[in-house]
Amino acid sequence: MIESSARKSSDESLGMRVFEVSKQRAVERCISRWRNGLRADWMLLSQDDIANLRWIAGEVWAAKTREEWDSLHFSKVDLQHTRVVVAHADRLRRHRVNHAQTLNAVVDILHTAREATYAAERGGEDQLPC
């Protein structure tokens, strides 16, 4: 009985650790892509802004499905939209506004950035091809 309880606890902590490591890796890839997409504009972000981006990326990763996470294109987000995402993250961290609503707003911004970039690359088309 004691051994079973210890094993369950060990399995649980291992699972939590795997989750955290996976989340950290996903966030690092996300931030790298975001930085590459912004190029020189990345230098206009403060360390607090970058910390907020890391935090909100981790929250989105934890809340969304793998398929939806993989559909997000962080490299397509411009500085203006990045600042809006930072503001959402800051409000959520400091003021505990509606978590699900804020994450959905951030995901919408990321999807909008992707669609806007695609449209610009395709000469003004406003829809992704089916």
PyMOL CGO cylinders between C-alpha atoms (Angstrom):
from pymol import cmd
from pymol.cgo import CYLINDER

trace = [
    CYLINDER, 0.00, 0.00, 0.00, 2.75, 2.46, 0.93, 0.3, 1, 1, 1, 1, 1, 1,
    CYLINDER, 2.75, 2.46, 0.93, 4.80, 1.41, -2.10, 0.3, 1, 1, 1, 1, 1, 1,
    CYLINDER, 4.80, 1.41, -2.10, 1.79, 1.94, -4.38, 0.3, 1, 1, 1, 1, 1, 1,
    CYLINDER, 1.79, 1.94, -4.38, 1.22, 5.41, -2.96, 0.3, 1, 1, 1, 1, 1, 1,
    CYLINDER, 1.22, 5.41, -2.96, 4.89, 6.34, -3.38, 0.3, 1, 1, 1, 1, 1, 1,
    CYLINDER, 4.89, 6.34, -3.38, 4.90, 5.06, -6.96, 0.3, 1, 1, 1, 1, 1, 1,
    CYLINDER, 4.90, 5.06, -6.96, 1.75, 7.04, -7.78, 0.3, 1, 1, 1, 1, 1, 1,
    CYLINDER, 1.75, 7.04, -7.78, 3.33, 10.17, -6.34, 0.3, 1, 1, 1, 1, 1, 1,
    CYLINDER, 3.33, 10.17, -6.34, 6.53, 9.52, -8.26, 0.3, 1, 1, 1, 1, 1, 1,
    CYLINDER, 6.53, 9.52, -8.26, 4.62, 8.97, -11.53, 0.3, 1, 1, 1, 1, 1, 1,
    CYLINDER, 4.62, 8.97, -11.53, 2.62, 12.11, -10.91, 0.3, 1, 1, 1, 1, 1, 1,
    CYLINDER, 2.62, 12.11, -10.91, 5.68, 14.26, -10.28, 0.3, 1, 1, 1, 1, 1, 1,
    CYLINDER, 5.68, 14.26, -10.28, 7.39, 12.76, -13.33, 0.3, 1, 1, 1, 1, 1, 1,
    CYLINDER, 7.39, 12.76, -13.33, 4.34, 13.63, -15.43, 0.3, 1, 1, 1, 1, 1, 1,
    CYLINDER, 4.34, 13.63, -15.43, 4.33, 17.19, -14.12, 0.3, 1, 1, 1, 1, 1, 1,
    CYLINDER, 4.33, 17.19, -14.12, 8.04, 17.52, -14.88, 0.3, 1, 1, 1, 1, 1, 1,
    CYLINDER, 8.04, 17.52, -14.88, 7.59, 16.22, -18.43, 0.3, 1, 1, 1, 1, 1, 1,
    CYLINDER, 7.59, 16.22, -18.43, 4.75, 18.71, -18.90, 0.3, 1, 1, 1, 1, 1, 1,
    CYLINDER, 4.75, 18.71, -18.90, 6.91, 21.61, -17.67, 0.3, 1, 1, 1, 1, 1, 1,
    CYLINDER, 6.91, 21.61, -17.67, 9.90, 20.64, -19.82, 0.3, 1, 1, 1, 1, 1, 1,
    CYLINDER, 9.90, 20.64, -19.82, 7.68, 20.27, -22.90, 0.3, 1, 1, 1, 1, 1, 1,
    CYLINDER, 7.68, 20.27, -22.90, 6.11, 23.65, -22.18, 0.3, 1, 1, 1, 1, 1, 1,
    CYLINDER, 6.11, 23.65, -22.18, 9.51, 25.31, -21.74, 0.3, 1, 1, 1, 1, 1, 1,
    CYLINDER, 9.51, 25.31, -21.74, 10.78, 23.88, -25.04, 0.3, 1, 1, 1, 1, 1, 1,
    CYLINDER, 10.78, 23.88, -25.04, 7.67, 25.02, -26.89, 0.3, 1, 1, 1, 1, 1, 1,
    CYLINDER, 7.67, 25.02, -26.89, 7.93, 28.51, -25.40, 0.3, 1, 1, 1, 1, 1, 1,
    CYLINDER, 7.93, 28.51, -25.40, 11.62, 28.78, -26.32, 0.3, 1, 1, 1, 1, 1, 1,
    CYLINDER, 11.62, 28.78, -26.32, 10.84, 27.82, -29.94, 0.3, 1, 1, 1, 1, 1, 1,
    CYLINDER, 10.84, 27.82, -29.94, 7.98, 30.31, -29.94, 0.3, 1, 1, 1, 1, 1, 1,
    CYLINDER, 7.98, 30.31, -29.94, 10.12, 33.16, -28.61, 0.3, 1, 1, 1, 1, 1, 1,
    CYLINDER, 10.12, 33.16, -28.61, 12.89, 32.36, -31.08, 0.3, 1, 1, 1, 1, 1, 1,
    CYLINDER, 12.89, 32.36, -31.08, 10.44, 32.53, -33.99, 0.3, 1, 1, 1, 1, 1, 1,
    CYLINDER, 10.44, 32.53, -33.99, 8.88, 35.72, -32.63, 0.3, 1, 1, 1, 1, 1, 1,
    CYLINDER, 8.88, 35.72, -32.63, 12.33, 37.32, -32.31, 0.3, 1, 1, 1, 1, 1, 1,
    CYLINDER, 12.33, 37.32, -32.31, 13.30, 36.26, -35.84, 0.3, 1, 1, 1, 1, 1, 1,
    CYLINDER, 13.30, 36.26, -35.84, 10.03, 37.63, -37.22, 0.3, 1, 1, 1, 1, 1, 1,
    CYLINDER, 10.03, 37.63, -37.22, 10.41, 41.00, -35.53, 0.3, 1, 1, 1, 1, 1, 1,
    CYLINDER, 10.41, 41.00, -35.53, 14.07, 41.30, -36.53, 0.3, 1, 1, 1, 1, 1, 1,
    CYLINDER, 14.07, 41.30, -36.53, 15.44, 44.68, -35.33, 0.3, 1, 1, 1, 1, 1, 1,
    CYLINDER, 15.44, 44.68, -35.33, 12.12, 45.62, -33.70, 0.3, 1, 1, 1, 1, 1, 1,
    CYLINDER, 12.12, 45.62, -33.70, 12.81, 42.94, -31.07, 0.3, 1, 1, 1, 1, 1, 1,
    CYLINDER, 12.81, 42.94, -31.07, 15.31, 45.33, -29.50, 0.3, 1, 1, 1, 1, 1, 1,
    CYLINDER, 15.31, 45.33, -29.50, 12.45, 47.79, -28.83, 0.3, 1, 1, 1, 1, 1, 1,
    CYLINDER, 12.45, 47.79, -28.83, 10.92, 45.37, -26.33, 0.3, 1, 1, 1, 1, 1, 1,
    CYLINDER, 10.92, 45.37, -26.33, 11.90, 45.62, -22.68, 0.3, 1, 1, 1, 1, 1, 1,
    CYLINDER, 11.90, 45.62, -22.68, 12.91, 42.64, -20.55, 0.3, 1, 1, 1, 1, 1, 1,
    CYLINDER, 12.91, 42.64, -20.55, 9.49, 42.87, -18.87, 0.3, 1, 1, 1, 1, 1, 1,
    CYLINDER, 9.49, 42.87, -18.87, 7.81, 42.73, -22.29, 0.3, 1, 1, 1, 1, 1, 1,
    CYLINDER, 7.81, 42.73, -22.29, 9.79, 39.62, -23.20, 0.3, 1, 1, 1, 1, 1, 1,
    CYLINDER, 9.79, 39.62, -23.20, 9.00, 38.02, -19.83, 0.3, 1, 1, 1, 1, 1, 1,
    CYLINDER, 9.00, 38.02, -19.83, 5.30, 38.70, -20.46, 0.3, 1, 1, 1, 1, 1, 1,
    CYLINDER, 5.30, 38.70, -20.46, 5.57, 37.16, -23.93, 0.3, 1, 1, 1, 1, 1, 1,
    CYLINDER, 5.57, 37.16, -23.93, 7.21, 34.05, -22.47, 0.3, 1, 1, 1, 1, 1, 1,
    CYLINDER, 7.21, 34.05, -22.47, 4.54, 33.79, -19.80, 0.3, 1, 1, 1, 1, 1, 1,
    CYLINDER, 4.54, 33.79, -19.80, 1.56, 34.25, -22.13, 0.3, 1, 1, 1, 1, 1, 1,
    CYLINDER, 1.56, 34.25, -22.13, 3.07, 31.80, -24.65, 0.3, 1, 1, 1, 1, 1, 1,
    CYLINDER, 3.07, 31.80, -24.65, 3.27, 29.20, -21.88, 0.3, 1, 1, 1, 1, 1, 1,
    CYLINDER, 3.27, 29.20, -21.88, -0.33, 29.87, -20.90, 0.3, 1, 1, 1, 1, 1, 1,
    CYLINDER, -0.33, 29.87, -20.90, -1.51, 29.52, -24.51, 0.3, 1, 1, 1, 1, 1, 1,
    CYLINDER, -1.51, 29.52, -24.51, 0.53, 26.32, -24.92, 0.3, 1, 1, 1, 1, 1, 1,
    CYLINDER, 0.53, 26.32, -24.92, -1.03, 24.82, -21.80, 0.3, 1, 1, 1, 1, 1, 1,
    CYLINDER, -1.03, 24.82, -21.80, -4.59, 25.86, -22.69, 0.3, 1, 1, 1, 1, 1, 1,
    CYLINDER, -4.59, 25.86, -22.69, -4.80, 25.02, -26.39, 0.3, 1, 1, 1, 1, 1, 1,
    CYLINDER, -4.80, 25.02, -26.39, -4.60, 21.76, -28.29, 0.3, 1, 1, 1, 1, 1, 1,
    CYLINDER, -4.60, 21.76, -28.29, -1.37, 20.74, -29.96, 0.3, 1, 1, 1, 1, 1, 1,
    CYLINDER, -1.37, 20.74, -29.96, -3.01, 21.21, -33.35, 0.3, 1, 1, 1, 1, 1, 1,
    CYLINDER, -3.01, 21.21, -33.35, -4.06, 24.77, -32.55, 0.3, 1, 1, 1, 1, 1, 1,
    CYLINDER, -4.06, 24.77, -32.55, -0.63, 25.58, -31.05, 0.3, 1, 1, 1, 1, 1, 1,
    CYLINDER, -0.63, 25.58, -31.05, 1.07, 24.29, -34.21, 0.3, 1, 1, 1, 1, 1, 1,
    CYLINDER, 1.07, 24.29, -34.21, -1.19, 26.51, -36.35, 0.3, 1, 1, 1, 1, 1, 1,
    CYLINDER, -1.19, 26.51, -36.35, 0.09, 29.68, -34.67, 0.3, 1, 1, 1, 1, 1, 1,
    CYLINDER, 0.09, 29.68, -34.67, 2.75, 31.58, -36.61, 0.3, 1, 1, 1, 1, 1, 1,
    CYLINDER, 2.75, 31.58, -36.61, 4.68, 33.69, -34.12, 0.3, 1, 1, 1, 1, 1, 1,
    CYLINDER, 4.68, 33.69, -34.12, 7.14, 34.89, -36.75, 0.3, 1, 1, 1, 1, 1, 1,
    CYLINDER, 7.14, 34.89, -36.75, 4.30, 36.69, -38.56, 0.3, 1, 1, 1, 1, 1, 1,
    CYLINDER, 4.30, 36.69, -38.56, 3.40, 39.00, -35.65, 0.3, 1, 1, 1, 1, 1, 1,
    CYLINDER, 3.40, 39.00, -35.65, 4.47, 42.63, -36.11, 0.3, 1, 1, 1, 1, 1, 1,
    CYLINDER, 4.47, 42.63, -36.11, 5.58, 44.99, -33.35, 0.3, 1, 1, 1, 1, 1, 1,
    CYLINDER, 5.58, 44.99, -33.35, 2.17, 46.62, -32.94, 0.3, 1, 1, 1, 1, 1, 1,
    CYLINDER, 2.17, 46.62, -32.94, 0.41, 43.29, -32.41, 0.3, 1, 1, 1, 1, 1, 1,
    CYLINDER, 0.41, 43.29, -32.41, 3.25, 42.12, -30.18, 0.3, 1, 1, 1, 1, 1, 1,
    CYLINDER, 3.25, 42.12, -30.18, 2.68, 45.11, -27.92, 0.3, 1, 1, 1, 1, 1, 1,
    CYLINDER, 2.68, 45.11, -27.92, -1.04, 44.27, -27.75, 0.3, 1, 1, 1, 1, 1, 1,
    CYLINDER, -1.04, 44.27, -27.75, -0.18, 40.70, -26.74, 0.3, 1, 1, 1, 1, 1, 1,
    CYLINDER, -0.18, 40.70, -26.74, 2.22, 42.05, -24.09, 0.3, 1, 1, 1, 1, 1, 1,
    CYLINDER, 2.22, 42.05, -24.09, -0.56, 44.29, -22.74, 0.3, 1, 1, 1, 1, 1, 1,
    CYLINDER, -0.56, 44.29, -22.74, -2.96, 41.32, -22.54, 0.3, 1, 1, 1, 1, 1, 1,
    CYLINDER, -2.96, 41.32, -22.54, -0.32, 39.27, -20.73, 0.3, 1, 1, 1, 1, 1, 1,
    CYLINDER, -0.32, 39.27, -20.73, 0.43, 42.07, -18.29, 0.3, 1, 1, 1, 1, 1, 1,
    CYLINDER, 0.43, 42.07, -18.29, -3.26, 42.61, -17.49, 0.3, 1, 1, 1, 1, 1, 1,
    CYLINDER, -3.26, 42.61, -17.49, -3.80, 38.90, -16.99, 0.3, 1, 1, 1, 1, 1, 1,
    CYLINDER, -3.80, 38.90, -16.99, -0.77, 38.53, -14.70, 0.3, 1, 1, 1, 1, 1, 1,
    CYLINDER, -0.77, 38.53, -14.70, -1.38, 41.66, -12.63, 0.3, 1, 1, 1, 1, 1, 1,
    CYLINDER, -1.38, 41.66, -12.63, -5.15, 41.99, -12.53, 0.3, 1, 1, 1, 1, 1, 1,
    CYLINDER, -5.15, 41.99, -12.53, -6.35, 38.44, -13.07, 0.3, 1, 1, 1, 1, 1, 1,
    CYLINDER, -6.35, 38.44, -13.07, -8.85, 39.40, -15.76, 0.3, 1, 1, 1, 1, 1, 1,
    CYLINDER, -8.85, 39.40, -15.76, -10.85, 36.63, -17.43, 0.3, 1, 1, 1, 1, 1, 1,
    CYLINDER, -10.85, 36.63, -17.43, -8.22, 33.98, -18.23, 0.3, 1, 1, 1, 1, 1, 1,
    CYLINDER, -8.22, 33.98, -18.23, -10.01, 32.13, -21.05, 0.3, 1, 1, 1, 1, 1, 1,
    CYLINDER, -10.01, 32.13, -21.05, -11.21, 35.32, -22.71, 0.3, 1, 1, 1, 1, 1, 1,
    CYLINDER, -11.21, 35.32, -22.71, -7.72, 36.84, -22.63, 0.3, 1, 1, 1, 1, 1, 1,
    CYLINDER, -7.72, 36.84, -22.63, -6.08, 33.71, -24.05, 0.3, 1, 1, 1, 1, 1, 1,
    CYLINDER, -6.08, 33.71, -24.05, -8.67, 33.59, -26.83, 0.3, 1, 1, 1, 1, 1, 1,
    CYLINDER, -8.67, 33.59, -26.83, -7.97, 37.26, -27.62, 0.3, 1, 1, 1, 1, 1, 1,
    CYLINDER, -7.97, 37.26, -27.62, -4.24, 36.52, -27.85, 0.3, 1, 1, 1, 1, 1, 1,
    CYLINDER, -4.24, 36.52, -27.85, -4.85, 33.53, -30.14, 0.3, 1, 1, 1, 1, 1, 1,
    CYLINDER, -4.85, 33.53, -30.14, -7.12, 35.70, -32.31, 0.3, 1, 1, 1, 1, 1, 1,
    CYLINDER, -7.12, 35.70, -32.31, -4.33, 38.28, -32.61, 0.3, 1, 1, 1, 1, 1, 1,
    CYLINDER, -4.33, 38.28, -32.61, -1.88, 35.55, -33.64, 0.3, 1, 1, 1, 1, 1, 1,
    CYLINDER, -1.88, 35.55, -33.64, -4.30, 34.19, -36.26, 0.3, 1, 1, 1, 1, 1, 1,
    CYLINDER, -4.30, 34.19, -36.26, -5.04, 37.70, -37.56, 0.3, 1, 1, 1, 1, 1, 1,
    CYLINDER, -5.04, 37.70, -37.56, -1.33, 38.42, -37.91, 0.3, 1, 1, 1, 1, 1, 1,
    CYLINDER, -1.33, 38.42, -37.91, -0.87, 35.23, -39.90, 0.3, 1, 1, 1, 1, 1, 1,
    CYLINDER, -0.87, 35.23, -39.90, -3.78, 36.04, -42.22, 0.3, 1, 1, 1, 1, 1, 1,
    CYLINDER, -3.78, 36.04, -42.22, -2.65, 39.65, -42.72, 0.3, 1, 1, 1, 1, 1, 1,
    CYLINDER, -2.65, 39.65, -42.72, 0.88, 38.55, -43.59, 0.3, 1, 1, 1, 1, 1, 1,
    CYLINDER, 0.88, 38.55, -43.59, -0.41, 35.91, -45.97, 0.3, 1, 1, 1, 1, 1, 1,
    CYLINDER, -0.41, 35.91, -45.97, -2.69, 38.45, -47.67, 0.3, 1, 1, 1, 1, 1, 1,
    CYLINDER, -2.69, 38.45, -47.67, 0.18, 40.93, -48.07, 0.3, 1, 1, 1, 1, 1, 1,
    CYLINDER, 0.18, 40.93, -48.07, 2.39, 38.23, -49.58, 0.3, 1, 1, 1, 1, 1, 1,
    CYLINDER, 2.39, 38.23, -49.58, -0.37, 37.25, -52.02, 0.3, 1, 1, 1, 1, 1, 1,
    CYLINDER, -0.37, 37.25, -52.02, -1.12, 40.75, -53.24, 0.3, 1, 1, 1, 1, 1, 1,
    CYLINDER, -1.12, 40.75, -53.24, -4.05, 41.68, -51.04, 0.3, 1, 1, 1, 1, 1, 1,
    CYLINDER, -4.05, 41.68, -51.04, -6.06, 38.49, -50.92, 0.3, 1, 1, 1, 1, 1, 1,
    CYLINDER, -6.06, 38.49, -50.92, -7.78, 38.42, -47.58, 0.3, 1, 1, 1, 1, 1, 1,
    CYLINDER, -7.78, 38.42, -47.58, -8.34, 34.70, -47.12, 0.3, 1, 1, 1, 1, 1, 1,
    CYLINDER, -8.34, 34.70, -47.12, -6.07, 31.72, -46.70, 0.3, 1, 1, 1, 1, 1, 1,
    CYLINDER, -6.07, 31.72, -46.70, -6.53, 29.07, -49.39, 0.3, 1, 1, 1, 1, 1, 1,
    CYLINDER, -6.53, 29.07, -49.39, -8.62, 26.08, -48.44, 0.3, 1, 1, 1, 1, 1, 1,
]
cmd.load_cgo(trace, "trace")
